[in-house]
Amino acid sequence: MAVPKRKTSRSRTRSRKAQWRRTPVPTAAVCKRCKAPTRPHTVCATCGTYDGRTVVEVE
């Protein structure tokens, strides 16, 4: 059975483990009405519209 000759450093181990733990960048869509960046499939926080119609009254 193969035995490693040298100890693996912490930075090498942590960078290898961090590859799958990395959080993805949140996706951003653009509101059709006010052109503000929003999350997809959610109500716009700026103007309160969703799918071209007013859903929430914004103060």
C-alpha distance matrix in Angstrom:
0.0 3.8 6.5 10.0 12.6 15.5 16.7 17.8 21.6 23.7 25.7 22.8 21.4 24.9 26.0 23.1 24.0 27.7 27.6 28.1 30.2 32.8 36.2 38.1 41.4 44.2 46.2 49.9 52.9 56.4 59.4 61.9 64.9 64.2 61.3 59.3 55.5 54.4 51.5 51.7 53.3 54.9 58.5 59.3 59.8 62.4 64.8 63.8 63.5 61.1 61.4 64.7 66.6 67.2 65.2 65.5 68.3 67.1 69.3
3.8 0.0 3.8 6.7 9.3 12.2 13.7 14.7 18.5 20.9 22.7 19.6 18.7 22.4 23.2 20.5 21.8 25.4 25.4 26.3 28.4 30.7 34.3 36.1 39.3 42.3 44.4 47.9 51.0 54.5 57.5 60.0 63.0 62.2 59.1 57.2 53.4 52.5 49.8 50.1 52.0 53.5 57.0 57.6 58.0 60.5 63.0 62.2 62.0 59.7 60.0 63.2 65.2 65.8 63.9 64.1 66.9 65.5 67.6
6.5 3.8 0.0 3.8 6.4 9.1 10.4 12.0 15.8 18.3 20.4 17.7 16.8 20.5 21.7 19.5 20.7 24.2 24.7 25.9 27.5 29.9 33.5 35.6 38.7 41.8 44.1 47.6 50.8 54.2 57.3 60.0 62.8 61.8 58.8 56.6 52.9 52.1 49.4 50.0 52.0 53.3 56.6 57.2 57.3 59.7 62.5 61.7 61.7 59.6 60.1 63.2 65.1 65.5 63.7 63.6 66.2 64.7 66.6
10.0 6.7 3.8 0.0 3.8 5.6 7.2 8.6 12.3 15.2 17.0 14.4 14.0 17.7 18.7 16.9 18.5 21.8 22.4 24.0 25.5 27.6 31.3 33.4 36.3 39.5 41.9 45.3 48.6 51.9 55.0 57.8 60.5 59.3 56.3 54.1 50.4 49.8 47.3 48.1 50.3 51.4 54.7 55.0 55.1 57.4 60.2 59.6 59.7 57.8 58.4 61.3 63.3 63.6 61.9 61.7 64.2 62.5 64.3
12.6 9.3 6.4 3.8 0.0 3.8 7.0 9.4 12.5 15.8 17.6 15.3 15.6 19.3 20.2 18.9 20.9 23.8 24.6 26.6 28.0 29.7 33.5 35.6 38.3 41.6 44.1 47.3 50.7 53.9 57.1 59.8 62.5 61.2 58.1 55.9 52.2 51.8 49.5 50.5 52.9 53.9 57.1 57.2 57.1 59.3 62.2 61.8 62.0 60.2 60.8 63.7 65.7 66.0 64.3 64.0 66.4 64.5 66.2
15.5 12.2 9.1 5.6 3.8 0.0 3.8 6.3 8.9 12.4 14.2 12.4 13.0 16.5 17.5 16.8 18.7 21.4 22.6 24.8 25.8 27.4 31.1 33.4 35.9 39.3 41.9 45.0 48.5 51.6 54.8 57.7 60.2 58.7 55.6 53.3 49.7 49.4 47.2 48.4 50.9 51.7 54.8 54.8 54.5 56.6 59.6 59.3 59.7 58.0 58.9 61.6 63.6 63.7 62.1 61.6 63.8 61.8 63.4
16.7 13.7 10.4 7.2 7.0 3.8 0.0 3.8 6.2 9.2 11.7 10.4 10.3 13.6 15.3 14.8 16.2 18.8 20.4 22.5 23.1 24.9 28.5 31.1 33.7 36.9 39.7 42.8 46.4 49.5 52.5 55.5 58.0 56.4 53.5 51.0 47.4 47.0 44.8 46.1 48.5 49.1 52.1 52.1 51.8 53.9 57.0 56.6 57.1 55.6 56.6 59.4 61.1 61.1 59.4 58.7 61.0 59.0 60.5
17.8 14.7 12.0 8.6 9.4 6.3 3.8 0.0 3.8 6.6 8.5 6.7 6.7 10.1 11.5 11.0 12.7 15.2 16.7 19.0 19.6 21.2 24.9 27.4 30.0 33.2 35.9 39.1 42.6 45.7 48.8 51.8 54.2 52.7 49.8 47.3 43.7 43.3 41.1 42.4 44.9 45.6 48.6 48.6 48.3 50.4 53.4 53.1 53.5 51.9 52.9 55.7 57.5 57.5 55.8 55.3 57.5 55.5 57.1
21.6 18.5 15.8 12.3 12.5 8.9 6.2 3.8 0.0 3.8 5.5 5.4 6.3 8.6 10.1 11.0 12.5 14.2 16.2 18.8 18.9 20.1 23.7 26.3 28.5 31.8 34.7 37.6 41.3 44.2 47.3 50.3 52.6 50.9 48.0 45.4 41.9 41.7 39.7 41.3 43.9 44.3 47.2 46.9 46.4 48.4 51.6 51.4 52.0 50.7 51.8 54.4 56.2 56.0 54.4 53.7 55.8 53.6 54.9
23.7 20.9 18.3 15.2 15.8 12.4 9.2 6.6 3.8 0.0 3.8 5.5 5.1 5.9 8.4 9.8 10.4 11.8 14.4 16.8 16.2 17.4 20.9 23.8 26.0 29.1 32.2 35.1 38.8 41.7 44.6 47.8 50.0 48.2 45.4 42.7 39.2 38.8 36.9 38.6 41.1 41.4 44.1 43.9 43.3 45.3 48.5 48.3 49.1 47.8 49.1 51.7 53.4 53.0 51.3 50.5 52.5 50.3 51.6
25.7 22.7 20.4 17.0 17.6 14.2 11.7 8.5 5.5 3.8 0.0 3.8 5.5 5.2 5.9 8.4 9.8 10.2 12.5 15.4 15.0 15.5 19.0 21.5 23.5 26.8 29.7 32.5 36.2 39.0 42.0 45.2 47.3 45.5 42.6 40.0 36.6 36.4 34.7 36.4 39.2 39.5 42.2 41.7 41.2 43.0 46.3 46.2 46.9 45.7 46.9 49.4 51.2 51.0 49.5 48.7 50.6 48.3 49.7
22.8 19.6 17.7 14.4 15.3 12.4 10.4 6.7 5.4 5.5 3.8 0.0 3.8 5.6 5.3 6.2 8.7 10.0 11.3 14.3 14.9 15.6 19.3 21.5 23.8 27.2 29.9 32.9 36.4 39.4 42.6 45.5 47.9 46.3 43.3 40.9 37.4 37.2 35.2 36.6 39.3 39.9 42.9 42.6 42.4 44.3 47.3 47.2 47.6 46.2 47.1 49.7 51.6 51.7 50.2 49.7 51.8 49.7 51.3
21.4 18.7 16.8 14.0 15.6 13.0 10.3 6.7 6.3 5.1 5.5 3.8 0.0 3.8 5.6 5.2 6.2 8.5 10.5 12.6 13.0 14.6 18.3 20.8 23.5 26.7 29.5 32.7 36.2 39.4 42.3 45.4 47.8 46.3 43.5 41.0 37.3 36.7 34.5 35.8 38.2 38.9 41.9 41.9 41.7 43.9 46.9 46.4 46.9 45.3 46.3 49.1 50.8 50.8 49.1 48.6 50.9 49.0 50.6
24.9 22.4 20.5 17.7 19.3 16.5 13.6 10.1 8.6 5.9 5.2 5.6 3.8 0.0 3.8 5.4 5.0 5.9 8.8 11.0 10.4 11.7 15.2 18.1 20.5 23.6 26.6 29.7 33.3 36.4 39.3 42.4 44.7 43.1 40.4 37.7 34.1 33.5 31.4 33.0 35.4 35.8 38.7 38.6 38.2 40.4 43.5 43.1 43.7 42.3 43.5 46.2 47.8 47.6 45.9 45.3 47.5 45.4 47.0
26.0 23.2 21.7 18.7 20.2 17.5 15.3 11.5 10.1 8.4 5.9 5.3 5.6 3.8 0.0 3.8 5.5 5.0 6.6 9.8 10.0 10.3 14.0 16.2 18.5 21.9 24.6 27.7 31.2 34.3 37.3 40.3 42.7 41.2 38.2 35.8 32.2 31.9 29.9 31.3 34.0 34.6 37.5 37.3 37.1 39.1 42.1 41.9 42.3 40.8 41.8 44.4 46.3 46.3 44.9 44.4 46.6 44.5 46.2
23.1 20.5 19.5 16.9 18.9 16.8 14.8 11.0 11.0 9.8 8.4 6.2 5.2 5.4 3.8 0.0 3.8 5.5 5.7 8.4 9.7 10.9 14.7 16.7 19.5 22.7 25.2 28.5 31.9 35.2 38.3 41.1 43.7 42.5 39.5 37.2 33.5 33.0 30.6 31.6 34.1 35.1 38.2 38.3 38.4 40.6 43.4 42.9 43.1 41.3 42.1 44.9 46.8 47.1 45.5 45.3 47.7 45.9 47.8
24.0 21.8 20.7 18.5 20.9 18.7 16.2 12.7 12.5 10.4 9.8 8.7 6.2 5.0 5.5 3.8 0.0 3.8 5.5 6.6 7.1 9.3 12.9 15.5 18.6 21.4 24.2 27.6 31.0 34.4 37.2 40.2 42.7 41.5 38.8 36.3 32.6 31.6 29.1 30.2 32.4 33.2 36.3 36.7 36.7 39.1 41.9 41.1 41.4 39.6 40.6 43.5 45.2 45.3 43.5 43.2 45.7 44.0 45.9
27.7 25.4 24.2 21.8 23.8 21.4 18.8 15.2 14.2 11.8 10.2 10.0 8.5 5.9 5.0 5.5 3.8 0.0 3.8 5.6 5.0 6.0 9.7 12.4 15.2 18.2 21.1 24.3 27.8 31.1 33.9 37.0 39.4 38.1 35.3 32.8 29.1 28.3 26.0 27.3 29.7 30.3 33.4 33.5 33.4 35.6 38.5 38.0 38.3 36.7 37.8 40.6 42.3 42.3 40.7 40.2 42.6 40.7 42.6
27.6 25.4 24.7 22.4 24.6 22.6 20.4 16.7 16.2 14.4 12.5 11.3 10.5 8.8 6.6 5.7 5.5 3.8 0.0 3.8 5.7 5.8 9.5 11.1 14.0 17.2 19.5 22.9 26.3 29.6 32.7 35.5 38.1 37.0 34.1 31.9 28.1 27.4 25.0 25.9 28.4 29.5 32.7 32.8 33.1 35.3 38.0 37.5 37.5 35.6 36.3 39.1 41.1 41.5 40.0 39.9 42.4 40.7 42.8
28.1 26.3 25.9 24.0 26.6 24.8 22.5 19.0 18.8 16.8 15.4 14.3 12.6 11.0 9.8 8.4 6.6 5.6 3.8 0.0 3.8 5.5 8.3 10.0 13.6 16.1 18.5 22.1 25.3 28.8 31.6 34.4 37.1 36.3 33.5 31.3 27.5 26.3 23.5 24.2 26.3 27.5 30.8 31.4 31.8 34.3 36.8 35.9 35.8 33.8 34.5 37.5 39.3 39.7 38.0 38.0 40.7 39.3 41.6
30.2 28.4 27.5 25.5 28.0 25.8 23.1 19.6 18.9 16.2 15.0 14.9 13.0 10.4 10.0 9.7 7.1 5.0 5.7 3.8 0.0 3.8 6.3 9.3 12.6 14.9 17.9 21.3 24.7 28.1 30.7 33.8 36.2 35.1 32.6 30.0 26.3 25.0 22.3 23.4 25.5 26.2 29.3 29.8 29.8 32.4 35.1 34.2 34.5 32.7 33.8 36.8 38.3 38.3 36.5 36.1 38.7 37.1 39.2
32.8 30.7 29.9 27.6 29.7 27.4 24.9 21.2 20.1 17.4 15.5 15.6 14.6 11.7 10.3 10.9 9.3 6.0 5.8 5.5 3.8 0.0 3.8 6.4 9.4 12.2 15.1 18.4 21.9 25.2 28.0 31.1 33.4 32.2 29.5 27.0 23.3 22.3 19.9 21.3 23.8 24.4 27.4 27.5 27.6 29.8 32.6 32.1 32.3 30.7 31.8 34.6 36.3 36.3 34.8 34.4 36.8 35.1 37.1
36.2 34.3 33.5 31.3 33.5 31.1 28.5 24.9 23.7 20.9 19.0 19.3 18.3 15.2 14.0 14.7 12.9 9.7 9.5 8.3 6.3 3.8 0.0 3.8 6.6 8.7 11.9 15.1 18.7 22.0 24.6 27.7 30.0 28.8 26.3 23.7 20.0 18.8 16.3 17.8 20.2 20.7 23.7 23.8 23.9 26.3 29.0 28.3 28.6 27.1 28.3 31.0 32.6 32.6 31.0 30.6 33.0 31.3 33.4
38.1 36.1 35.6 33.4 35.6 33.4 31.1 27.4 26.3 23.8 21.5 21.5 20.8 18.1 16.2 16.7 15.5 12.4 11.1 10.0 9.3 6.4 3.8 0.0 3.8 6.2 8.7 12.2 15.6 19.0 21.8 24.7 27.3 26.3 23.5 21.3 17.5 16.5 13.9 15.1 17.8 18.7 21.8 21.8 22.4 24.6 27.0 26.5 26.4 24.7 25.6 28.3 30.2 30.5 29.2 29.1 31.6 30.1 32.4
41.4 39.3 38.7 36.3 38.3 35.9 33.7 30.0 28.5 26.0 23.5 23.8 23.5 20.5 18.5 19.5 18.6 15.2 14.0 13.6 12.6 9.4 6.6 3.8 0.0 3.8 6.3 9.2 12.8 15.9 18.9 21.9 24.3 23.1 20.2 17.9 14.1 13.6 11.7 13.3 16.5 17.1 19.8 19.3 19.8 21.6 24.2 24.1 24.1 22.7 23.7 26.0 28.1 28.2 27.3 27.1 29.4 27.6 29.8
44.2 42.3 41.8 39.5 41.6 39.3 36.9 33.2 31.8 29.1 26.8 27.2 26.7 23.6 21.9 22.7 21.4 18.2 17.2 16.1 14.9 12.2 8.7 6.2 3.8 0.0 3.8 6.5 10.1 13.3 15.8 19.0 21.3 20.2 17.7 15.3 11.5 10.3 8.0 9.8 13.0 13.3 16.0 15.7 16.3 18.4 20.9 20.5 20.5 19.1 20.2 22.6 24.5 24.6 23.5 23.4 25.8 24.1 26.5
46.2 44.4 44.1 41.9 44.1 41.9 39.7 35.9 34.7 32.2 29.7 29.9 29.5 26.6 24.6 25.2 24.2 21.1 19.5 18.5 17.9 15.1 11.9 8.7 6.3 3.8 0.0 3.8 6.8 10.4 13.2 16.0 18.7 18.0 15.3 13.5 9.8 8.7 6.5 7.3 10.8 11.9 14.7 14.3 15.7 17.5 19.4 19.1 18.5 16.9 17.5 19.9 22.1 22.7 22.0 22.3 24.8 23.4 26.2
49.9 47.9 47.6 45.3 47.3 45.0 42.8 39.1 37.6 35.1 32.5 32.9 32.7 29.7 27.7 28.5 27.6 24.3 22.9 22.1 21.3 18.4 15.1 12.2 9.2 6.5 3.8 0.0 3.8 6.8 9.7 12.7 15.2 14.3 11.5 9.8 6.1 5.6 5.0 6.4 10.2 10.7 12.7 11.5 13.1 14.3 16.2 16.4 15.8 14.6 15.4 17.2 19.5 20.0 19.8 20.1 22.2 20.7 23.4
52.9 51.0 50.8 48.6 50.7 48.5 46.4 42.6 41.3 38.8 36.2 36.4 36.2 33.3 31.2 31.9 31.0 27.8 26.3 25.3 24.7 21.9 18.7 15.6 12.8 10.1 6.8 3.8 0.0 3.8 6.7 9.2 12.0 11.8 9.1 8.4 5.7 5.3 5.6 5.4 8.7 9.6 11.2 10.0 12.5 13.3 14.3 14.6 13.2 11.9 12.2 13.8 16.4 17.4 17.6 18.4 20.6 19.4 22.4
56.4 54.5 54.2 51.9 53.9 51.6 49.5 45.7 44.2 41.7 39.0 39.4 39.4 36.4 34.3 35.2 34.4 31.1 29.6 28.8 28.1 25.2 22.0 19.0 15.9 13.3 10.4 6.8 3.8 0.0 3.8 6.2 8.8 8.3 5.4 5.6 4.6 5.9 8.1 8.2 10.8 11.0 11.2 9.1 11.7 11.4 12.1 13.1 11.7 11.3 11.5 12.1 14.9 15.7 16.7 17.4 19.1 17.8 20.6
59.4 57.5 57.3 55.0 57.1 54.8 52.5 48.8 47.3 44.6 42.0 42.6 42.3 39.3 37.3 38.3 37.2 33.9 32.7 31.6 30.7 28.0 24.6 21.8 18.9 15.8 13.2 9.7 6.7 3.8 0.0 3.8 5.5 5.7 4.6 5.3 6.3 6.5 9.1 9.1 10.4 9.9 9.0 6.6 9.6 9.0 8.8 9.8 8.2 8.3 9.0 8.9 11.4 12.1 13.4 14.2 15.7 14.7 17.7
61.9 60.0 60.0 57.8 59.8 57.7 55.5 51.8 50.3 47.8 45.2 45.5 45.4 42.4 40.3 41.1 40.2 37.0 35.5 34.4 33.8 31.1 27.7 24.7 21.9 19.0 16.0 12.7 9.2 6.2 3.8 0.0 3.8 6.1 5.7 8.2 9.8 10.2 12.4 11.5 12.3 12.4 11.3 9.5 12.7 11.6 10.3 11.4 8.8 8.9 8.2 7.0 10.2 11.8 13.9 15.4 16.8 16.4 19.4
64.9 63.0 62.8 60.5 62.5 60.2 58.0 54.2 52.6 50.0 47.3 47.9 47.8 44.7 42.7 43.7 42.7 39.4 38.1 37.1 36.2 33.4 30.0 27.3 24.3 21.3 18.7 15.2 12.0 8.8 5.5 3.8 0.0 3.8 5.9 8.3 11.0 11.6 14.3 14.1 14.5 13.7 11.6 9.3 11.8 9.9 7.8 9.7 7.7 9.3 9.5 7.2 9.2 10.0 12.7 13.8 14.4 13.9 16.6
64.2 62.2 61.8 59.3 61.2 58.7 56.4 52.7 50.9 48.2 45.5 46.3 46.3 43.1 41.2 42.5 41.5 38.1 37.0 36.3 35.1 32.2 28.8 26.3 23.1 20.2 18.0 14.3 11.8 8.3 5.7 6.1 3.8 0.0 3.8 5.5 9.0 10.4 13.8 14.6 15.6 14.3 12.1 8.8 10.4 7.7 6.8 9.8 9.2 11.3 12.4 10.6 12.2 12.0 14.3 14.4 14.5 12.9 15.2
61.3 59.1 58.8 56.3 58.1 55.6 53.5 49.8 48.0 45.4 42.6 43.3 43.5 40.4 38.2 39.5 38.8 35.3 34.1 33.5 32.6 29.5 26.3 23.5 20.2 17.7 15.3 11.5 9.1 5.4 4.6 5.7 5.9 3.8 0.0 3.8 6.6 8.9 12.3 13.0 14.8 14.1 12.9 9.7 11.5 9.5 9.8 12.2 11.3 12.5 13.1 12.1 14.4 14.8 16.6 16.9 17.5 15.9 18.2
59.3 57.2 56.6 54.1 55.9 53.3 51.0 47.3 45.4 42.7 40.0 40.9 41.0 37.7 35.8 37.2 36.3 32.8 31.9 31.3 30.0 27.0 23.7 21.3 17.9 15.3 13.5 9.8 8.4 5.6 5.3 8.2 8.3 5.5 3.8 0.0 3.8 6.3 10.0 11.8 13.9 12.5 11.4 7.9 8.8 7.2 8.8 11.1 11.2 12.5 14.0 13.6 15.4 15.0 16.2 15.8 16.5 14.3 16.4
55.5 53.4 52.9 50.4 52.2 49.7 47.4 43.7 41.9 39.2 36.6 37.4 37.3 34.1 32.2 33.5 32.6 29.1 28.1 27.5 26.3 23.3 20.0 17.5 14.1 11.5 9.8 6.1 5.7 4.6 6.3 9.8 11.0 9.0 6.6 3.8 0.0 3.8 7.1 9.3 12.1 11.1 11.1 8.3 9.4 9.2 11.3 12.7 12.6 13.0 14.4 15.0 17.0 16.8 17.3 17.1 18.4 16.3 18.6
54.4 52.5 52.1 49.8 51.8 49.4 47.0 43.3 41.7 38.8 36.4 37.2 36.7 33.5 31.9 33.0 31.6 28.3 27.4 26.3 25.0 22.3 18.8 16.5 13.6 10.3 8.7 5.6 5.3 5.9 6.5 10.2 11.6 10.4 8.9 6.3 3.8 0.0 3.8 6.4 8.8 7.4 8.0 6.1 7.6 8.9 10.8 10.9 10.9 10.6 12.4 13.8 15.4 15.1 14.9 14.8 16.7 15.0 17.8
51.5 49.8 49.4 47.3 49.5 47.2 44.8 41.1 39.7 36.9 34.7 35.2 34.5 31.4 29.9 30.6 29.1 26.0 25.0 23.5 22.3 19.9 16.3 13.9 11.7 8.0 6.5 5.0 5.6 8.1 9.1 12.4 14.3 13.8 12.3 10.0 7.1 3.8 0.0 3.8 6.5 5.9 8.2 8.0 9.7 12.0 13.6 12.8 12.5 11.1 12.7 15.0 16.5 16.6 15.6 15.8 18.4 17.2 20.1
51.7 50.1 50.0 48.1 50.5 48.4 46.1 42.4 41.3 38.6 36.4 36.6 35.8 33.0 31.3 31.6 30.2 27.3 25.9 24.2 23.4 21.3 17.8 15.1 13.3 9.8 7.3 6.4 5.4 8.2 9.1 11.5 14.1 14.6 13.0 11.8 9.3 6.4 3.8 0.0 3.8 5.6 8.5 9.3 11.9 14.1 14.8 13.6 12.3 9.9 10.5 13.3 15.3 16.1 15.3 16.4 19.3 18.8 22.1
53.3 52.0 52.0 50.3 52.9 50.9 48.5 44.9 43.9 41.1 39.2 39.3 38.2 35.4 34.0 34.1 32.4 29.7 28.4 26.3 25.5 23.8 20.2 17.8 16.5 13.0 10.8 10.2 8.7 10.8 10.4 12.3 14.5 15.6 14.8 13.9 12.1 8.8 6.5 3.8 0.0 3.8 7.0 9.2 12.1 14.6 14.7 12.6 10.9 7.9 8.5 11.9 13.2 14.2 12.8 14.4 17.7 17.9 21.5
54.9 53.5 53.3 51.4 53.9 51.7 49.1 45.6 44.3 41.4 39.5 39.9 38.9 35.8 34.6 35.1 33.2 30.3 29.5 27.5 26.2 24.4 20.7 18.7 17.1 13.3 11.9 10.7 9.6 11.0 9.9 12.4 13.7 14.3 14.1 12.5 11.1 7.4 5.9 5.6 3.8 0.0 3.8 6.4 8.7 11.7 12.0 9.6 8.9 6.9 9.2 11.9 12.4 12.3 10.6 11.4 14.6 14.5 18.0
58.5 57.0 56.6 54.7 57.1 54.8 52.1 48.6 47.2 44.1 42.2 42.9 41.9 38.7 37.5 38.2 36.3 33.4 32.7 30.8 29.3 27.4 23.7 21.8 19.8 16.0 14.7 12.7 11.2 11.2 9.0 11.3 11.6 12.1 12.9 11.4 11.1 8.0 8.2 8.5 7.0 3.8 0.0 3.8 6.2 8.9 8.6 5.9 5.7 5.0 8.4 10.2 10.0 9.0 7.5 7.9 10.9 10.9 14.5
59.3 57.6 57.2 55.0 57.2 54.8 52.1 48.6 46.9 43.9 41.7 42.6 41.9 38.6 37.3 38.3 36.7 33.5 32.8 31.4 29.8 27.5 23.8 21.8 19.3 15.7 14.3 11.5 10.0 9.1 6.6 9.5 9.3 8.8 9.7 7.9 8.3 6.1 8.0 9.3 9.2 6.4 3.8 0.0 3.8 5.5 5.8 4.9 5.5 6.5 9.7 10.4 10.7 9.5 9.2 8.8 10.7 9.7 13.0
59.8 58.0 57.3 55.1 57.1 54.5 51.8 48.3 46.4 43.3 41.2 42.4 41.7 38.2 37.1 38.4 36.7 33.4 33.1 31.8 29.8 27.6 23.9 22.4 19.8 16.3 15.7 13.1 12.5 11.7 9.6 12.7 11.8 10.4 11.5 8.8 9.4 7.6 9.7 11.9 12.1 8.7 6.2 3.8 0.0 3.8 5.9 5.5 8.1 9.9 13.3 13.7 13.4 11.4 10.7 8.8 9.9 7.8 10.5
62.4 60.5 59.7 57.4 59.3 56.6 53.9 50.4 48.4 45.3 43.0 44.3 43.9 40.4 39.1 40.6 39.1 35.6 35.3 34.3 32.4 29.8 26.3 24.6 21.6 18.4 17.5 14.3 13.3 11.4 9.0 11.6 9.9 7.7 9.5 7.2 9.2 8.9 12.0 14.1 14.6 11.7 8.9 5.5 3.8 0.0 3.8 6.0 8.4 11.1 14.1 13.6 13.5 11.4 11.9 10.1 10.0 7.3 9.4
64.8 63.0 62.5 60.2 62.2 59.6 57.0 53.4 51.6 48.5 46.3 47.3 46.9 43.5 42.1 43.4 41.9 38.5 38.0 36.8 35.1 32.6 29.0 27.0 24.2 20.9 19.4 16.2 14.3 12.1 8.8 10.3 7.8 6.8 9.8 8.8 11.3 10.8 13.6 14.8 14.7 12.0 8.6 5.8 5.9 3.8 0.0 3.8 5.8 9.2 12.0 10.8 10.2 8.0 9.3 8.1 7.9 6.3 9.1
63.8 62.2 61.7 59.6 61.8 59.3 56.6 53.1 51.4 48.3 46.2 47.2 46.4 43.1 41.9 42.9 41.1 38.0 37.5 35.9 34.2 32.1 28.3 26.5 24.1 20.5 19.1 16.4 14.6 13.1 9.8 11.4 9.7 9.8 12.2 11.1 12.7 10.9 12.8 13.6 12.6 9.6 5.9 4.9 5.5 6.0 3.8 0.0 3.8 6.9 10.4 9.9 8.6 5.9 5.9 4.8 6.1 5.9 9.6
63.5 62.0 61.7 59.7 62.0 59.7 57.1 53.5 52.0 49.1 46.9 47.6 46.9 43.7 42.3 43.1 41.4 38.3 37.5 35.8 34.5 32.3 28.6 26.4 24.1 20.5 18.5 15.8 13.2 11.7 8.2 8.8 7.7 9.2 11.3 11.2 12.6 10.9 12.5 12.3 10.9 8.9 5.7 5.5 8.1 8.4 5.8 3.8 0.0 3.8 6.7 6.2 5.3 4.3 5.4 6.7 8.7 9.4 13.1
61.1 59.7 59.6 57.8 60.2 58.0 55.6 51.9 50.7 47.8 45.7 46.2 45.3 42.3 40.8 41.3 39.6 36.7 35.6 33.8 32.7 30.7 27.1 24.7 22.7 19.1 16.9 14.6 11.9 11.3 8.3 8.9 9.3 11.3 12.5 12.5 13.0 10.6 11.1 9.9 7.9 6.9 5.0 6.5 9.9 11.1 9.2 6.9 3.8 0.0 3.8 5.5 5.6 6.4 6.3 8.8 11.6 12.7 16.4
61.4 60.0 60.1 58.4 60.8 58.9 56.6 52.9 51.8 49.1 46.9 47.1 46.3 43.5 41.8 42.1 40.6 37.8 36.3 34.5 33.8 31.8 28.3 25.6 23.7 20.2 17.5 15.4 12.2 11.5 9.0 8.2 9.5 12.4 13.1 14.0 14.4 12.4 12.7 10.5 8.5 9.2 8.4 9.7 13.3 14.1 12.0 10.4 6.7 3.8 0.0 3.8 5.7 8.4 9.1 12.2 14.9 16.1 19.8
64.7 63.2 63.2 61.3 63.7 61.6 59.4 55.7 54.4 51.7 49.4 49.7 49.1 46.2 44.4 44.9 43.5 40.6 39.1 37.5 36.8 34.6 31.0 28.3 26.0 22.6 19.9 17.2 13.8 12.1 8.9 7.0 7.2 10.6 12.1 13.6 15.0 13.8 15.0 13.3 11.9 11.9 10.2 10.4 13.7 13.6 10.8 9.9 6.2 5.5 3.8 0.0 3.8 7.0 9.2 12.1 14.0 15.2 18.6
66.6 65.2 65.1 63.3 65.7 63.6 61.1 57.5 56.2 53.4 51.2 51.6 50.8 47.8 46.3 46.8 45.2 42.3 41.1 39.3 38.3 36.3 32.6 30.2 28.1 24.5 22.1 19.5 16.4 14.9 11.4 10.2 9.2 12.2 14.4 15.4 17.0 15.4 16.5 15.3 13.2 12.4 10.0 10.7 13.4 13.5 10.2 8.6 5.3 5.6 5.7 3.8 0.0 3.8 6.3 9.4 11.2 13.2 16.6
67.2 65.8 65.5 63.6 66.0 63.7 61.1 57.5 56.0 53.0 51.0 51.7 50.8 47.6 46.3 47.1 45.3 42.3 41.5 39.7 38.3 36.3 32.6 30.5 28.2 24.6 22.7 20.0 17.4 15.7 12.1 11.8 10.0 12.0 14.8 15.0 16.8 15.1 16.6 16.1 14.2 12.3 9.0 9.5 11.4 11.4 8.0 5.9 4.3 6.4 8.4 7.0 3.8 0.0 3.8 6.0 7.4 9.6 13.0
65.2 63.9 63.7 61.9 64.3 62.1 59.4 55.8 54.4 51.3 49.5 50.2 49.1 45.9 44.9 45.5 43.5 40.7 40.0 38.0 36.5 34.8 31.0 29.2 27.3 23.5 22.0 19.8 17.6 16.7 13.4 13.9 12.7 14.3 16.6 16.2 17.3 14.9 15.6 15.3 12.8 10.6 7.5 9.2 10.7 11.9 9.3 5.9 5.4 6.3 9.1 9.2 6.3 3.8 0.0 3.8 6.8 9.4 13.0
65.5 64.1 63.6 61.7 64.0 61.6 58.7 55.3 53.7 50.5 48.7 49.7 48.6 45.3 44.4 45.3 43.2 40.2 39.9 38.0 36.1 34.4 30.6 29.1 27.1 23.4 22.3 20.1 18.4 17.4 14.2 15.4 13.8 14.4 16.9 15.8 17.1 14.8 15.8 16.4 14.4 11.4 7.9 8.8 8.8 10.1 8.1 4.8 6.7 8.8 12.2 12.1 9.4 6.0 3.8 0.0 3.8 6.2 9.6
68.3 66.9 66.2 64.2 66.4 63.8 61.0 57.5 55.8 52.5 50.6 51.8 50.9 47.5 46.6 47.7 45.7 42.6 42.4 40.7 38.7 36.8 33.0 31.6 29.4 25.8 24.8 22.2 20.6 19.1 15.7 16.8 14.4 14.5 17.5 16.5 18.4 16.7 18.4 19.3 17.7 14.6 10.9 10.7 9.9 10.0 7.9 6.1 8.7 11.6 14.9 14.0 11.2 7.4 6.8 3.8 0.0 3.8 6.5
67.1 65.5 64.7 62.5 64.5 61.8 59.0 55.5 53.6 50.3 48.3 49.7 49.0 45.4 44.5 45.9 44.0 40.7 40.7 39.3 37.1 35.1 31.3 30.1 27.6 24.1 23.4 20.7 19.4 17.8 14.7 16.4 13.9 12.9 15.9 14.3 16.3 15.0 17.2 18.8 17.9 14.5 10.9 9.7 7.8 7.3 6.3 5.9 9.4 12.7 16.1 15.2 13.2 9.6 9.4 6.2 3.8 0.0 3.8
69.3 67.6 66.6 64.3 66.2 63.4 60.5 57.1 54.9 51.6 49.7 51.3 50.6 47.0 46.2 47.8 45.9 42.6 42.8 41.6 39.2 37.1 33.4 32.4 29.8 26.5 26.2 23.4 22.4 20.6 17.7 19.4 16.6 15.2 18.2 16.4 18.6 17.8 20.1 22.1 21.5 18.0 14.5 13.0 10.5 9.4 9.1 9.6 13.1 16.4 19.8 18.6 16.6 13.0 13.0 9.6 6.5 3.8 0.0
